[in-house]
Amino acid sequence: MLYYAKIEALRMLRNRRYIIFVVLFPVVFYLINANIYGNQQDDNGVRMSTYLLVSMAAYGALASSMMSSAVPWAQERQSGWLRQLQITPLPSWAIIVTKLGAAMLLVLPSLLLVSAAAVLQQGVSMPAGQWVPLLLSLWIGTVPFIALGLFIGSLLSADAAQPAAMICMFALSLLGGLWFPVDAIGGTMRTLAHFMPSYHYANLGWNVIAGNGVPMSDVLIVVAWAAVLGGAAAYAYRRATVRA
């Protein structure tokens, strides 16, 4: 099981799309915007360089969770590798848990690199009592997006899963307020944003840096989305297994 997880992680680290969209893009986008708006403050008195840290770390983590689950899962199913795994001593739950664990491991580079850029280039400083819940909530909160990726990978071919995952990734980022503050979005889209798991996911971090702690309402909504998308992924996986 550990060897399988290691293979999964190494395979994604060799993926150019993962490096560009998940590792480099969030850091570059953070540095560009932080150098333009970094000294401004939001309504809570938080510097934009810190606010953008949460936004871009959340984007990178969301992108990583989907890129490391949807396409590889579809490729494994299409190539017959998933069928081979199913006849090994590994139980089905272990295959899914390993995929989940590998995807969560691959979330860490974007979180840590954006945080390092914020500290080293923008002088962002927070006590450990904020850093720890911030990084933990942004890391653990990716579970619903990994589940969404597995759902896509169970339904679509590898060629179709990639654009579908990228469309979902960009839509969730835009509607979740990760690229632009939700208050700057039009009325209808602003209302829609509050239903998005990505908004409540990022709001965990925005509340932490504002000194409000981790809001239980957002935690419950993220958990609910994880349960719904996890159930959908499990159902799609069972259907894919029966067809195979």
Disulfide bonds with the S-S distance in Angstrom:
none
